[in-house]
C-alpha cells in the first residue's frame, strides 16, 4: 500500500491548512472517554449522549473559567445520529436525544463564545454502528456539517479498508474547504494503518489534516496513559518532525478528573501532553470535577507551554537505569520546558542531574516549577540539581536564560496575574 500513499502525495488538493486553523494545539472537551455511547436517556438522563449533555458542558466551559484559558471546543463523539439518513441522504441527529437539532445546539455553543465539534466515520458505519460516511457521501456530509455551523470534525475510520481511507481522508479535507466554512479537521487515519511510516505519509497528513490520531484509544487508567507515552517516545524520530503549527500528533484525550488516575498521575498526563504539544481535549464530567483535577487542568503555565507559538513537539532526552525519564521541549524566546518522569512504583526518588547533562549551553538560568510555583535562581549549566519525583509522578520546569530574565519575568507576571495565580518565593536549587 506504500505506492498508493506516494501516489496520493502527488495529487493536487486544496489542503486543510488553507483555512489557517489550529496554529496551536486545540483545547476543549469531548464526550467519548467519559460518556461513551450511553443512549439511555430514560434511566440516565444526565449522562446520556444528548443535547442536554453538551449544553451542560458548554455552560461549564463558559462559566467556570475554562474558555478564558483556551478550552473552546465542545465535541460530540459517536452515537449522536439517527440510525437512518433523511430522505435527502443527509445525516440527521437522533430526534429524541437531539430534538432541537445540531444547528440549534451549535448556536447555543457559539452564543457562549465556544465552538462545536462533531463526529463522523470514514466507512459504512461508525464504530458503534451508526450511519457512516462512504466515499459517495463525503461531499454531502461536509456540506451538512457546514450548514449546521460545525467548527470541528473528528473523522474516524471504522468499517473501511485502507484504499477507501487513502481516498476518503484527503477527499473530506477538500470537501470541508469547499464549504467555505473554517472547520478544524481531525483524522483517525494513521491509527488504522499502524501509525508509522512507511504506511503513514506524515508529509501528506500535515497537508490535509490539522491533527491526527496515531495510536490506540486512551482508557481511564495509568497503564493506558503510560503505554501511549512510551509508544510516542519510542517512535519520536518519526513523529516529532510531523508536528507543528496547524498539524498536530494526537495521543488522545485527557482523562484527568475521572476515576483511574491519582493526583500525581494526573499531573503526569498534563505535563507530558504539554511537552508533546498535544491537543488538550478533556473527557470528564465538568459538572462534578474535583478541585485537584481542576487545578491541574487549569494550570496556566502548563497550558502556556502547551500553546507555545513556536509549535515544536518535545521529545524524550534520557531513560535512566533508575527508571527516571527526562523530556524536553524547546519554546519561544530561548525558553524550554523539562519534565522529569518517574516510572518507579516504590517511593519518591531523588534524581541528580545538571543542565549540562541535559545538553544545555554554558550560561546562567532560572527555572519555574510548574506545579509548585517555586522559582529557582542562580542556576548554571553545571549546578548539581536534586529533583525529588513521586512514583508515577513528574516534576515540570519552565527554564530560561537569565540574559532574557526581564522578558521572562514579564511573561510570568502576565501569565500568573492574568489568571490570579500566586507565585511562591524563589528558592535555591539545593533545596528542591
N, C-alpha and C positions, 0 to 999 in steps of 0.2 A: 504493500500500500504506500510505500515511500514515494513511488513515482507519481501517484496521484496528488500527494501533498505538494510535491515540487511543481507539478503542472498548475495547480490552483494558485501557487505563489506568483505565477506569471500572468494570471488573469487580471485584467484591469477592472477594479471595482471601486465604487465610492466607499471610502472607509469610514468606520465608526469614529475615528479621530477627527474627522472633518467638523464635528459639532463642538469640539473643544471642551468636552465634559471631563470630569474626574481628574483634574490636574494634580490633586492629592487623593489618597485613598478614600473611598466613600465611607460614610458613617451613618448609622441608623439602627433600625430594629427589623427583624424578620421573624415570622411566625414559626418556622418549621421545627427547630430542635426542641423547643419548649412545648408547642401545642400540636405538632404533627398533623394527623388527619382526623382530628376529633370533630365529627359532624353531628354529634348527638346534642342538638340544641334543646331538646325536650328535657333531658335529665341533667345536662351540663351546660346551661345557657351562658355562664360567664366565661367558659373556656373553649367553646366550640368555634370552629372556623366560620365566622360570620362578620357582617358589617359592624356589629356592636363591639367585637373584639378589637378591630382595627381603629374604630373611633376611640375606644378607651386608650389604646396605645398612643394614638395621635395626641390625645389630651395630655397624657403623661409627658410625652416628649416636649410639648409646648409649655406646660405649666410647672414642670419640676426641674428646669434648668438644663435640660438636655439639648434643646435646639440651639441655645446660645453657645454651647460647646462644639457644635458642628454635627450633632446627631440629627440628620434631617430627613432620612428616608424611612417610610413606613412600608414594609414589603410583604405583600401577600405571597404565600407559597402554594403548594399543591392543594387540591380539594376545594377550591373556590367555585368550580364550574358546575353548570348543569351537566347531566350525563349525555345530553344531546346538543348539537349545534342548532341554531334557529333556522327558520325556513329559507334564509338567505345564505346559509352556510357559515354564519359567524358564530364565534364562541359567545356564550352567554353565562352569567353567573347563576348559581342556584337561586331560584326565585324565593324560597323560604328563608334562606340564610342571608341573602343579599337583596331584600325586597326593593331597596332604593336604587339598585344598580351600581355599577362601578363608577360611572361618570359622576354620580351624586357623591359617592364616597371620595372620589378624587377632589371634588370641590371642598368637601369638609376638611380634608387634609391640607389642601392649598390655603384655605382660609386661616389656618394656624401656622402659616409660614413654613410648611413642610412639603415633602414630595412623596408621591405614591409609586410604589413598585408592584409588579405583578409577575406571575409565574406562567410559563408555558413549556411545552416539551417537544423537542425535535424527534417526533416518532408517531406511531399510530395511536398511542395512548400515553398519558402521563405515567409517572412511576406508580401512582396509586389508582390507575385505571380510568381516569377521566379523559375526555377527548384530547388527542394530541394534535400537533401541527405537522402534517405531512407536507412534502415538497410543494404540492399544488395549493396549499393553504397559507403559505408563508406571507404572501403579499396582503391577503385579506386580513390576516391576524395582525400584521403590523399596522395596517390602516385602522383596524378596530381599536387597538390599544391607543393609538394617537388620538382618535376621535373621543375616547373616554378621558383624555388628559393624563395618561400614564407617563411617568418620568423615568422609569427604570424597568428593564425586562431581565428576569432570570430565565435563561433558556436551557432547560435540562435535555438529557439525551436518552432516556429510557425508550425501549421498544423501537430502536432504529439501528441500522447497520453502519459500518464505517464509511461506505460510499455515500449513503444518504447524509451522514454527518458532514462529510467533506464538501458536499454540495450545499447543504442546507444552512450551515452556520454562516458562511460568507454571504449567502443569499439573504438571510434575515438581516444582516448588517446593512446591506444595500437597501433593503425594503424599509427598514427603520429610517434611514436617512432620507429616503424618497418621500416620506410623510411630511417632512418639513418641521417636525416637532423634535426638539432635542431629547433623546431617550438614551439613558445610560444602558449599556449592553453587557450583561454578564453571561459568559458562555461556559457551559459544563463540558464542552468537547474534550479537552485534554484528559480528563479523568477516565473517559470511556475508551481511550486508546493507550493507557499506561502512564500518561503524564510526562513522558520524557522523549527527547529526540532519539532516533530519527522519526518515530511515529508522530511526534508533535513538532510542527514547524512554528517555533515561537516568534519568528520574524513576521510570519503571516498572522499569527494570533494577535500580535500587537497592532496590526493594521486593521483588523476587523472587530475586535472586542476591546472594551475598556477594562475588563477584568475577567478572569477565568479560574475555574476550579481545577486544581491539578491532581488532587488526591481524594481518598475516601472521605465520606461524611464524618463530621465530628459527632461524638456522643458525649453525654454528660458524665465524664469520668476523667481522672488524671491520666490513666493509661491511654485513652484516646488522644488527649491533648499532647502528651509527650511523644506518642507514636507519630503524630503529624509533624511535630517539631523535628524529630530525628530524621524523618524522610526528607523534609525540606533542607535540613542541614547536610545530610549525606549527598544530596543532589544539587547543592547550591551553585556549583560551577555552571550547570546547565540552566538553572532557574533565575539566578540573580541578574544576569545581563538582560533578561527579557522584560524586567520591570522598569518602570519609570513613569513620569507624568502622563496620565491618560491611559496607562496599561499596567495592570497590577496582577501579580500572583495572588490567589485567594486560598488560604489554608482553612477557610470556613468560619463559622460563626463563633462569637464569644459566648461561652456558656456560664460566665460569671453570674452568680446570683441564683443559680438553680440548686441542685441537690448533691452534685458529685464532687465538688472541689472544696478543699479547705481554703482558708483565707490566704495562706502562703501560696497555694497552687493557683488561686485566682490572680494574685499579683504576678505570678509567673506567666500566666497566659497573657495578661495585659502587656507586660514588659516585652515578651517575645514577639507578640503581634506588632508592637510599636517598632521594634528593631527590624522586623521583616517588611516594614511598610505595607502591612496587610490591611484590608478593609476592616473597619471596626463596626461590624454588624452584630448587634446583640440579639440573642434569642433567649429571652427570660420573661418573667412577668413583672413589668414595671410598676404594677399596682401594689405589689407586695414585697418589693425589693428591700433587703436589709440595708441598714446604714453602712455597714462594712463594704458590701458589694457596690453600693452607690459611690462610696468614696474612691474605690479602685477605678470604676468605670468613668468617673468624673475627674480623675487626676489630670490636672491641667498641663503639667509638664510632660507626662506620658503622651497625652494627646498631641501636644505641640511637637514632640519628637516624631510621632507617627505621621503628622501632617507637614513635616518639613518640606518646603517647596523644592528643594534640590531633588527629592524623589528617588534617591538611591536606596535600594534594598540592602539591609545589613547582612552580615554573614558570621558564621562561627569561626573564631580565631583559634581556639585551643580546646582540646579534650585531654584533661589531666588523668593520670592514674588514680588520683583521689576521687574521681567521679565528679569533679567540678568542670564545667564548661564555661568558656568566655565568648560572648558575642559582641560584635562591634558594628556601628553604623556611622558613616560619615554624614555630617549635617552641614547646613549653610553656615557661612561666616566663620569658617575654620573650627567649628564646634564638632562634637561627636557624642555618641552615646555608647555606654558599655553596660552589658548585663552579665552578671556572674550567676550561673545557674547550678544548683546542687542536684545531682542525680542520686544523692545518698538517701537512705531511709532510716538512719540511726539517730543522729544528733546534729546540732549545729556544728559546722566545720569552719575553722579559722584558716582561710586561704591567704597565702603570702604571694605577692606579685609586685611588679613595678610597671610604670608606663613604658619603660624601655623594653621590658619583656613583651609588652603588647604592641610593640612596633611604633611607639610614639617618638617623634623627633625630640632631640635635646631642647630643653626650654623649661619655663615655669608655667604651671597650670593651676586652675581651680576646678573643683568638681562639686556638683549639687546632687545630693541623694534624692532621687525622685519620690521615694516612699516615706522617708523620714523628714525631709525638708532641711536637712543639715547642709551647710556649705563647708567644704574642705579647702582650706587655704594653704599656701606655702608648699605646694607640691612641685617637685621637679621630676624629670623623667627617671631619675634614679631613686626617688623616695621609696622606702620599703612600705608597701601598702598591706595592711592586715584587714581582711574582709570576712566578717562572720556571716555565714549563709545558712539558713534553716533548711532542713530536709525538704526536698521538692520545692524549695523556695528560691528567691532571687534577691540580689541587690542590684539596683539600677542607678547609674550615674549619668548626668549630663556634664560633659567636660569641655573646657575652653581654655585657650592660652591666655595668660594674664596680659599679654600685649594687646589683647582685644577686650580687656576687662570692662572698660567703660561701656562698650556696646552690649556685652552680655549681662552686665548688671542692669542696664536699661531694659533688656529683653526680659530678665527675670522679674524686675519690678512691674513691668507691664503685664506679664503673664499672671503673676501672683495677685496683684492688686485688682486686675480686671475681674478675677473670679473669686476675690475675697479669701485668699489663702495666706496664712501667716507663715513666714519663713523662720525656721529655727536659727539659733545663733550659730555663727561659724565655729567649727571645731578643727583642731589639728588632726592630721591623718593618723597619728599613732593611737588615737582613742577610738577608731572606728570599730 
